[in-house]
Amino acid sequence: MSEQLKQRLAIAFLVVLVVVFIATQTDVLSILAQEPWWVYAVMLGVVISGYFSLKYLLEDKRQEQAWIEQEGHVYMERLEEARQKKESKS
């Protein structure tokens, strides 16, 4: 099982535990009936926005790291070529 799948399962399990805890400790229906529907739509939008923000932040970090590694390899190749030219001249 891959690490990403394990992380997703762990997060899903944590969400289920939180929902079950809230449902058992409060009278959920009376709380839900007190607020207008648009409040829940806004909260859902905030959660979705946060999720996508984290998702693309991590993706951007991975791409940046790959680019840094690629540029590092190019730099090391140039150093090696310069070293070989210097050795061949002497």
Jmol script that loads the backbone (N, CA, C; Angstrom):
load data "model"
ATOM      1  N   MET A   1       0.856  -1.179   0.000  1.00  0.00           N
ATOM      2  CA  MET A   1       0.000   0.000   0.000  1.00  0.00           C
ATOM      3  C   MET A   1       0.902   1.243   0.000  1.00  0.00           C
ATOM      4  N   SER A   2       0.601   2.191  -0.865  1.00  0.00           N
ATOM      5  CA  SER A   2       1.442   3.376  -0.981  1.00  0.00           C
ATOM      6  C   SER A   2       1.226   4.319   0.205  1.00  0.00           C
ATOM      7  N   GLU A   3       2.200   5.190   0.398  1.00  0.00           N
ATOM      8  CA  GLU A   3       2.132   6.155   1.499  1.00  0.00           C
ATOM      9  C   GLU A   3       0.956   7.112   1.327  1.00  0.00           C
ATOM     10  N   GLN A   4       0.716   7.524   0.090  1.00  0.00           N
ATOM     11  CA  GLN A   4      -0.386   8.462  -0.157  1.00  0.00           C
ATOM     12  C   GLN A   4      -1.730   7.824   0.184  1.00  0.00           C
ATOM     13  N   LEU A   5      -1.900   6.559  -0.155  1.00  0.00           N
ATOM     14  CA  LEU A   5      -3.143   5.869   0.163  1.00  0.00           C
ATOM     15  C   LEU A   5      -3.294   5.713   1.675  1.00  0.00           C
ATOM     16  N   LYS A   6      -2.198   5.410   2.348  1.00  0.00           N
ATOM     17  CA  LYS A   6      -2.237   5.291   3.810  1.00  0.00           C
ATOM     18  C   LYS A   6      -2.628   6.619   4.455  1.00  0.00           C
ATOM     19  N   GLN A   7      -2.087   7.714   3.939  1.00  0.00           N
ATOM     20  CA  GLN A   7      -2.418   9.029   4.482  1.00  0.00           C
ATOM     21  C   GLN A   7      -3.893   9.358   4.261  1.00  0.00           C
ATOM     22  N   ARG A   8      -4.389   9.047   3.078  1.00  0.00           N
ATOM     23  CA  ARG A   8      -5.802   9.327   2.797  1.00  0.00           C
ATOM     24  C   ARG A   8      -6.720   8.499   3.679  1.00  0.00           C
ATOM     25  N   LEU A   9      -6.368   7.239   3.890  1.00  0.00           N
ATOM     26  CA  LEU A   9      -7.178   6.395   4.766  1.00  0.00           C
ATOM     27  C   LEU A   9      -7.145   6.915   6.202  1.00  0.00           C
ATOM     28  N   ALA A  10      -5.985   7.356   6.660  1.00  0.00           N
ATOM     29  CA  ALA A  10      -5.866   7.893   8.009  1.00  0.00           C
ATOM     30  C   ALA A  10      -6.706   9.152   8.171  1.00  0.00           C
ATOM     31  N   ILE A  11      -6.677  10.029   7.181  1.00  0.00           N
ATOM     32  CA  ILE A  11      -7.468  11.260   7.246  1.00  0.00           C
ATOM     33  C   ILE A  11      -8.954  10.943   7.223  1.00  0.00           C
ATOM     34  N   ALA A  12      -9.357  10.006   6.363  1.00  0.00           N
ATOM     35  CA  ALA A  12     -10.769   9.623   6.296  1.00  0.00           C
ATOM     36  C   ALA A  12     -11.223   9.028   7.627  1.00  0.00           C
ATOM     37  N   PHE A  13     -10.398   8.188   8.221  1.00  0.00           N
ATOM     38  CA  PHE A  13     -10.726   7.590   9.513  1.00  0.00           C
ATOM     39  C   PHE A  13     -10.854   8.664  10.594  1.00  0.00           C
ATOM     40  N   LEU A  14      -9.949   9.642  10.579  1.00  0.00           N
ATOM     41  CA  LEU A  14     -10.008  10.732  11.553  1.00  0.00           C
ATOM     42  C   LEU A  14     -11.288  11.553  11.384  1.00  0.00           C
ATOM     43  N   VAL A  15     -11.668  11.821  10.152  1.00  0.00           N
ATOM     44  CA  VAL A  15     -12.897  12.584   9.894  1.00  0.00           C
ATOM     45  C   VAL A  15     -14.114  11.808  10.397  1.00  0.00           C
ATOM     46  N   VAL A  16     -14.136  10.506  10.141  1.00  0.00           N
ATOM     47  CA  VAL A  16     -15.255   9.681  10.611  1.00  0.00           C
ATOM     48  C   VAL A  16     -15.315   9.704  12.134  1.00  0.00           C
ATOM     49  N   LEU A  17     -14.169   9.596  12.793  1.00  0.00           N
ATOM     50  CA  LEU A  17     -14.156   9.636  14.259  1.00  0.00           C
ATOM     51  C   LEU A  17     -14.682  10.965  14.792  1.00  0.00           C
ATOM     52  N   VAL A  18     -14.285  12.062  14.166  1.00  0.00           N
ATOM     53  CA  VAL A  18     -14.749  13.381  14.619  1.00  0.00           C
ATOM     54  C   VAL A  18     -16.258  13.507  14.422  1.00  0.00           C
ATOM     55  N   VAL A  19     -16.754  13.067  13.279  1.00  0.00           N
ATOM     56  CA  VAL A  19     -18.198  13.149  13.015  1.00  0.00           C
ATOM     57  C   VAL A  19     -18.971  12.292  14.013  1.00  0.00           C
ATOM     58  N   VAL A  20     -18.496  11.090  14.270  1.00  0.00           N
ATOM     59  CA  VAL A  20     -19.177  10.208  15.235  1.00  0.00           C
ATOM     60  C   VAL A  20     -19.149  10.822  16.625  1.00  0.00           C
ATOM     61  N   PHE A  21     -18.010  11.410  17.010  1.00  0.00           N
ATOM     62  CA  PHE A  21     -17.920  12.045  18.326  1.00  0.00           C
ATOM     63  C   PHE A  21     -18.908  13.196  18.446  1.00  0.00           C
ATOM     64  N   ILE A  22     -18.953  14.038  17.428  1.00  0.00           N
ATOM     65  CA  ILE A  22     -19.870  15.183  17.470  1.00  0.00           C
ATOM     66  C   ILE A  22     -21.315  14.695  17.509  1.00  0.00           C
ATOM     67  N   ALA A  23     -21.622  13.674  16.725  1.00  0.00           N
ATOM     68  CA  ALA A  23     -22.994  13.165  16.672  1.00  0.00           C
ATOM     69  C   ALA A  23     -23.423  12.555  18.002  1.00  0.00           C
ATOM     70  N   THR A  24     -22.491  11.922  18.706  1.00  0.00           N
ATOM     71  CA  THR A  24     -22.856  11.287  19.979  1.00  0.00           C
ATOM     72  C   THR A  24     -22.861  12.261  21.147  1.00  0.00           C
ATOM     73  N   GLN A  25     -22.133  13.353  21.038  1.00  0.00           N
ATOM     74  CA  GLN A  25     -22.025  14.274  22.164  1.00  0.00           C
ATOM     75  C   GLN A  25     -22.972  15.462  22.100  1.00  0.00           C
ATOM     76  N   THR A  26     -23.598  15.672  20.961  1.00  0.00           N
ATOM     77  CA  THR A  26     -24.502  16.813  20.818  1.00  0.00           C
ATOM     78  C   THR A  26     -25.792  16.372  20.139  1.00  0.00           C
ATOM     79  N   ASP A  27     -26.758  17.217  20.214  1.00  0.00           N
ATOM     80  CA  ASP A  27     -27.999  16.994  19.477  1.00  0.00           C
ATOM     81  C   ASP A  27     -27.844  17.694  18.126  1.00  0.00           C
ATOM     82  N   VAL A  28     -27.274  16.960  17.175  1.00  0.00           N
ATOM     83  CA  VAL A  28     -26.865  17.529  15.899  1.00  0.00           C
ATOM     84  C   VAL A  28     -28.033  18.150  15.140  1.00  0.00           C
ATOM     85  N   LEU A  29     -29.166  17.498  15.133  1.00  0.00           N
ATOM     86  CA  LEU A  29     -30.286  18.013  14.346  1.00  0.00           C
ATOM     87  C   LEU A  29     -30.765  19.372  14.837  1.00  0.00           C
ATOM     88  N   SER A  30     -30.798  19.570  16.144  1.00  0.00           N
ATOM     89  CA  SER A  30     -31.248  20.872  16.645  1.00  0.00           C
ATOM     90  C   SER A  30     -30.223  21.960  16.333  1.00  0.00           C
ATOM     91  N   ILE A  31     -28.951  21.612  16.341  1.00  0.00           N
ATOM     92  CA  ILE A  31     -27.911  22.587  16.000  1.00  0.00           C
ATOM     93  C   ILE A  31     -27.991  22.941  14.515  1.00  0.00           C
ATOM     94  N   LEU A  32     -28.163  21.930  13.663  1.00  0.00           N
ATOM     95  CA  LEU A  32     -28.236  22.178  12.227  1.00  0.00           C
ATOM     96  C   LEU A  32     -29.458  22.991  11.853  1.00  0.00           C
ATOM     97  N   ALA A  33     -30.563  22.813  12.570  1.00  0.00           N
ATOM     98  CA  ALA A  33     -31.795  23.520  12.241  1.00  0.00           C
ATOM     99  C   ALA A  33     -31.742  24.993  12.652  1.00  0.00           C
ATOM    100  N   GLN A  34     -30.815  25.359  13.512  1.00  0.00           N
ATOM    101  CA  GLN A  34     -30.755  26.730  14.002  1.00  0.00           C
ATOM    102  C   GLN A  34     -30.103  27.690  13.014  1.00  0.00           C
ATOM    103  N   GLU A  35     -29.262  27.204  12.137  1.00  0.00           N
ATOM    104  CA  GLU A  35     -28.527  28.069  11.212  1.00  0.00           C
ATOM    105  C   GLU A  35     -29.157  28.035   9.818  1.00  0.00           C
ATOM    106  N   PRO A  36     -29.062  29.138   9.082  1.00  0.00           N
ATOM    107  CA  PRO A  36     -29.547  29.129   7.700  1.00  0.00           C
ATOM    108  C   PRO A  36     -28.638  28.272   6.811  1.00  0.00           C
ATOM    109  N   TRP A  37     -29.167  27.808   5.696  1.00  0.00           N
ATOM    110  CA  TRP A  37     -28.433  26.890   4.833  1.00  0.00           C
ATOM    111  C   TRP A  37     -27.172  27.501   4.250  1.00  0.00           C
ATOM    112  N   TRP A  38     -27.173  28.803   3.997  1.00  0.00           N
ATOM    113  CA  TRP A  38     -26.027  29.425   3.349  1.00  0.00           C
ATOM    114  C   TRP A  38     -24.794  29.428   4.239  1.00  0.00           C
ATOM    115  N   VAL A  39     -25.001  29.352   5.555  1.00  0.00           N
ATOM    116  CA  VAL A  39     -23.858  29.283   6.476  1.00  0.00           C
ATOM    117  C   VAL A  39     -23.078  28.000   6.222  1.00  0.00           C
ATOM    118  N   TYR A  40     -23.787  26.905   6.008  1.00  0.00           N
ATOM    119  CA  TYR A  40     -23.132  25.627   5.749  1.00  0.00           C
ATOM    120  C   TYR A  40     -22.457  25.628   4.385  1.00  0.00           C
ATOM    121  N   ALA A  41     -23.059  26.325   3.424  1.00  0.00           N
ATOM    122  CA  ALA A  41     -22.434  26.437   2.107  1.00  0.00           C
ATOM    123  C   ALA A  41     -21.117  27.207   2.203  1.00  0.00           C
ATOM    124  N   VAL A  42     -21.093  28.260   2.997  1.00  0.00           N
ATOM    125  CA  VAL A  42     -19.869  29.044   3.189  1.00  0.00           C
ATOM    126  C   VAL A  42     -18.808  28.204   3.892  1.00  0.00           C
ATOM    127  N   MET A  43     -19.208  27.479   4.927  1.00  0.00           N
ATOM    128  CA  MET A  43     -18.253  26.631   5.648  1.00  0.00           C
ATOM    129  C   MET A  43     -17.690  25.555   4.731  1.00  0.00           C
ATOM    130  N   LEU A  44     -18.527  24.963   3.901  1.00  0.00           N
ATOM    131  CA  LEU A  44     -18.064  23.959   2.952  1.00  0.00           C
ATOM    132  C   LEU A  44     -17.084  24.586   1.957  1.00  0.00           C
ATOM    133  N   GLY A  45     -17.371  25.786   1.516  1.00  0.00           N
ATOM    134  CA  GLY A  45     -16.465  26.491   0.610  1.00  0.00           C
ATOM    135  C   GLY A  45     -15.115  26.758   1.240  1.00  0.00           C
ATOM    136  N   VAL A  46     -15.104  27.122   2.511  1.00  0.00           N
ATOM    137  CA  VAL A  46     -13.845  27.366   3.219  1.00  0.00           C
ATOM    138  C   VAL A  46     -13.031  26.073   3.324  1.00  0.00           C
ATOM    139  N   VAL A  47     -13.692  24.984   3.645  1.00  0.00           N
ATOM    140  CA  VAL A  47     -13.001  23.700   3.776  1.00  0.00           C
ATOM    141  C   VAL A  47     -12.435  23.264   2.424  1.00  0.00           C
ATOM    142  N   ILE A  48     -13.224  23.373   1.372  1.00  0.00           N
ATOM    143  CA  ILE A  48     -12.758  22.982   0.040  1.00  0.00           C
ATOM    144  C   ILE A  48     -11.601  23.880  -0.405  1.00  0.00           C
ATOM    145  N   SER A  49     -11.713  25.164  -0.140  1.00  0.00           N
ATOM    146  CA  SER A  49     -10.646  26.095  -0.489  1.00  0.00           C
ATOM    147  C   SER A  49      -9.350  25.751   0.250  1.00  0.00           C
ATOM    148  N   GLY A  50      -9.453  25.435   1.517  1.00  0.00           N
ATOM    149  CA  GLY A  50      -8.276  25.040   2.292  1.00  0.00           C
ATOM    150  C   GLY A  50      -7.644  23.772   1.759  1.00  0.00           C
ATOM    151  N   TYR A  51      -8.475  22.807   1.393  1.00  0.00           N
ATOM    152  CA  TYR A  51      -7.973  21.546   0.850  1.00  0.00           C
ATOM    153  C   TYR A  51      -7.188  21.785  -0.431  1.00  0.00           C
ATOM    154  N   PHE A  52      -7.777  22.542  -1.358  1.00  0.00           N
ATOM    155  CA  PHE A  52      -7.097  22.790  -2.619  1.00  0.00           C
ATOM    156  C   PHE A  52      -5.845  23.638  -2.421  1.00  0.00           C
ATOM    157  N   SER A  53      -5.896  24.560  -1.469  1.00  0.00           N
ATOM    158  CA  SER A  53      -4.717  25.368  -1.183  1.00  0.00           C
ATOM    159  C   SER A  53      -3.557  24.477  -0.735  1.00  0.00           C
ATOM    160  N   LEU A  54      -3.816  23.570   0.182  1.00  0.00           N
ATOM    161  CA  LEU A  54      -2.769  22.656   0.641  1.00  0.00           C
ATOM    162  C   LEU A  54      -2.312  21.724  -0.468  1.00  0.00           C
ATOM    163  N   LYS A  55      -3.248  21.224  -1.245  1.00  0.00           N
ATOM    164  CA  LYS A  55      -2.913  20.297  -2.332  1.00  0.00           C
ATOM    165  C   LYS A  55      -1.959  20.952  -3.319  1.00  0.00           C
ATOM    166  N   TYR A  56      -2.282  22.162  -3.762  1.00  0.00           N
ATOM    167  CA  TYR A  56      -1.447  22.816  -4.761  1.00  0.00           C
ATOM    168  C   TYR A  56      -0.164  23.369  -4.155  1.00  0.00           C
ATOM    169  N   LEU A  57      -0.158  23.688  -2.879  1.00  0.00           N
ATOM    170  CA  LEU A  57       1.071  24.095  -2.218  1.00  0.00           C
ATOM    171  C   LEU A  57       2.071  22.939  -2.211  1.00  0.00           C
ATOM    172  N   LEU A  58       1.610  21.748  -1.861  1.00  0.00           N
ATOM    173  CA  LEU A  58       2.492  20.581  -1.849  1.00  0.00           C
ATOM    174  C   LEU A  58       2.960  20.228  -3.255  1.00  0.00           C
ATOM    175  N   GLU A  59       2.069  20.322  -4.233  1.00  0.00           N
ATOM    176  CA  GLU A  59       2.441  20.042  -5.623  1.00  0.00           C
ATOM    177  C   GLU A  59       3.498  21.032  -6.105  1.00  0.00           C
ATOM    178  N   ASP A  60       3.340  22.299  -5.758  1.00  0.00           N
ATOM    179  CA  ASP A  60       4.294  23.322  -6.143  1.00  0.00           C
ATOM    180  C   ASP A  60       5.654  23.065  -5.494  1.00  0.00           C
ATOM    181  N   LYS A  61       5.654  22.657  -4.238  1.00  0.00           N
ATOM    182  CA  LYS A  61       6.916  22.344  -3.558  1.00  0.00           C
ATOM    183  C   LYS A  61       7.628  21.185  -4.229  1.00  0.00           C
ATOM    184  N   ARG A  62       6.873  20.150  -4.628  1.00  0.00           N
ATOM    185  CA  ARG A  62       7.484  19.004  -5.307  1.00  0.00           C
ATOM    186  C   ARG A  62       8.093  19.423  -6.643  1.00  0.00           C
ATOM    187  N   GLN A  63       7.369  20.238  -7.400  1.00  0.00           N
ATOM    188  CA  GLN A  63       7.881  20.699  -8.695  1.00  0.00           C
ATOM    189  C   GLN A  63       9.122  21.565  -8.509  1.00  0.00           C
ATOM    190  N   GLU A  64       9.095  22.430  -7.506  1.00  0.00           N
ATOM    191  CA  GLU A  64      10.240  23.294  -7.240  1.00  0.00           C
ATOM    192  C   GLU A  64      11.456  22.463  -6.836  1.00  0.00           C
ATOM    193  N   GLN A  65      11.252  21.443  -6.012  1.00  0.00           N
ATOM    194  CA  GLN A  65      12.345  20.574  -5.599  1.00  0.00           C
ATOM    195  C   GLN A  65      12.926  19.820  -6.793  1.00  0.00           C
ATOM    196  N   ALA A  66      12.074  19.351  -7.690  1.00  0.00           N
ATOM    197  CA  ALA A  66      12.542  18.649  -8.888  1.00  0.00           C
ATOM    198  C   ALA A  66      13.362  19.602  -9.763  1.00  0.00           C
ATOM    199  N   TRP A  67      12.923  20.838  -9.903  1.00  0.00           N
ATOM    200  CA  TRP A  67      13.647  21.813 -10.701  1.00  0.00           C
ATOM    201  C   TRP A  67      14.999  22.114 -10.069  1.00  0.00           C
ATOM    202  N   ILE A  68      15.032  22.264  -8.751  1.00  0.00           N
ATOM    203  CA  ILE A  68      16.289  22.531  -8.038  1.00  0.00           C
ATOM    204  C   ILE A  68      17.264  21.379  -8.239  1.00  0.00           C
ATOM    205  N   GLU A  69      16.772  20.146  -8.142  1.00  0.00           N
ATOM    206  CA  GLU A  69      17.637  18.989  -8.350  1.00  0.00           C
ATOM    207  C   GLU A  69      18.164  18.945  -9.779  1.00  0.00           C
ATOM    208  N   GLN A  70      17.317  19.250 -10.761  1.00  0.00           N
ATOM    209  CA  GLN A  70      17.734  19.253 -12.152  1.00  0.00           C
ATOM    210  C   GLN A  70      18.822  20.298 -12.380  1.00  0.00           C
ATOM    211  N   GLU A  71      18.616  21.494 -11.860  1.00  0.00           N
ATOM    212  CA  GLU A  71      19.619  22.547 -12.014  1.00  0.00           C
ATOM    213  C   GLU A  71      20.910  22.188 -11.282  1.00  0.00           C
ATOM    214  N   GLY A  72      20.800  21.500 -10.159  1.00  0.00           N
ATOM    215  CA  GLY A  72      21.995  21.048  -9.433  1.00  0.00           C
ATOM    216  C   GLY A  72      22.795  20.055 -10.251  1.00  0.00           C
ATOM    217  N   HIS A  73      22.107  19.162 -10.943  1.00  0.00           N
ATOM    218  CA  HIS A  73      22.802  18.192 -11.787  1.00  0.00           C
ATOM    219  C   HIS A  73      23.507  18.899 -12.948  1.00  0.00           C
ATOM    220  N   VAL A  74      22.858  19.885 -13.549  1.00  0.00           N
ATOM    221  CA  VAL A  74      23.467  20.641 -14.641  1.00  0.00           C
ATOM    222  C   VAL A  74      24.720  21.348 -14.133  1.00  0.00           C
ATOM    223  N   TYR A  75      24.632  21.949 -12.956  1.00  0.00           N
ATOM    224  CA  TYR A  75      25.772  22.667 -12.384  1.00  0.00           C
ATOM    225  C   TYR A  75      26.921  21.701 -12.092  1.00  0.00           C
ATOM    226  N   MET A  76      26.601  20.545 -11.530  1.00  0.00           N
ATOM    227  CA  MET A  76      27.646  19.566 -11.219  1.00  0.00           C
ATOM    228  C   MET A  76      28.296  19.048 -12.499  1.00  0.00           C
ATOM    229  N   GLU A  77      27.544  18.864 -13.578  1.00  0.00           N
ATOM    230  CA  GLU A  77      28.116  18.443 -14.858  1.00  0.00           C
ATOM    231  C   GLU A  77      29.072  19.501 -15.400  1.00  0.00           C
ATOM    232  N   ARG A  78      28.698  20.761 -15.274  1.00  0.00           N
ATOM    233  CA  ARG A  78      29.585  21.842 -15.723  1.00  0.00           C
ATOM    234  C   ARG A  78      30.869  21.857 -14.905  1.00  0.00           C
ATOM    235  N   LEU A  79      30.755  21.659 -13.605  1.00  0.00           N
ATOM    236  CA  LEU A  79      31.956  21.609 -12.769  1.00  0.00           C
ATOM    237  C   LEU A  79      32.857  20.443 -13.175  1.00  0.00           C
ATOM    238  N   GLU A  80      32.241  19.304 -13.439  1.00  0.00           N
ATOM    239  CA  GLU A  80      33.012  18.124 -13.844  1.00  0.00           C
ATOM    240  C   GLU A  80      33.705  18.364 -15.187  1.00  0.00           C
ATOM    241  N   GLU A  81      33.012  18.979 -16.149  1.00  0.00           N
ATOM    242  CA  GLU A  81      33.613  19.297 -17.437  1.00  0.00           C
ATOM    243  C   GLU A  81      34.776  20.270 -17.269  1.00  0.00           C
ATOM    244  N   ALA A  82      34.599  21.282 -16.437  1.00  0.00           N
ATOM    245  CA  ALA A  82      35.670  22.251 -16.190  1.00  0.00           C
ATOM    246  C   ALA A  82      36.864  21.558 -15.541  1.00  0.00           C
ATOM    247  N   ARG A  83      36.618  20.640 -14.616  1.00  0.00           N
ATOM    248  CA  ARG A  83      37.691  19.919 -13.953  1.00  0.00           C
ATOM    249  C   ARG A  83      38.443  19.044 -14.957  1.00  0.00           C
ATOM    250  N   GLN A  84      37.702  18.401 -15.849  1.00  0.00           N
ATOM    251  CA  GLN A  84      38.338  17.548 -16.849  1.00  0.00           C
ATOM    252  C   GLN A  84      39.171  18.385 -17.827  1.00  0.00           C
ATOM    253  N   LYS A  85      38.661  19.540 -18.235  1.00  0.00           N
ATOM    254  CA  LYS A  85      39.430  20.418 -19.122  1.00  0.00           C
ATOM    255  C   LYS A  85      40.708  20.902 -18.443  1.00  0.00           C
ATOM    256  N   LYS A  86      40.587  21.222 -17.171  1.00  0.00           N
ATOM    257  CA  LYS A  86      41.751  21.711 -16.410  1.00  0.00           C
ATOM    258  C   LYS A  86      42.786  20.598 -16.286  1.00  0.00           C
ATOM    259  N   GLU A  87      42.341  19.370 -16.041  1.00  0.00           N
ATOM    260  CA  GLU A  87      43.264  18.238 -15.910  1.00  0.00           C
ATOM    261  C   GLU A  87      43.913  17.909 -17.237  1.00  0.00           C
ATOM    262  N   SER A  88      43.160  18.037 -18.332  1.00  0.00           N
ATOM    263  CA  SER A  88      43.714  17.709 -19.645  1.00  0.00           C
ATOM    264  C   SER A  88      44.744  18.754 -20.095  1.00  0.00           C
ATOM    265  N   LYS A  89      44.596  19.993 -19.665  1.00  0.00           N
ATOM    266  CA  LYS A  89      45.540  21.047 -20.030  1.00  0.00           C
ATOM    267  C   LYS A  89      46.853  20.904 -19.253  1.00  0.00           C
ATOM    268  N   SER A  90      46.762  20.386 -18.047  1.00  0.00           N
ATOM    269  CA  SER A  90      47.988  20.308 -17.240  1.00  0.00           C
ATOM    270  C   SER A  90      48.704  18.995 -17.368  1.00  0.00           C
TER     271      SER A  90
END
end "model"
wireframe off; spacefill off
backbone 0.3
color backbone group
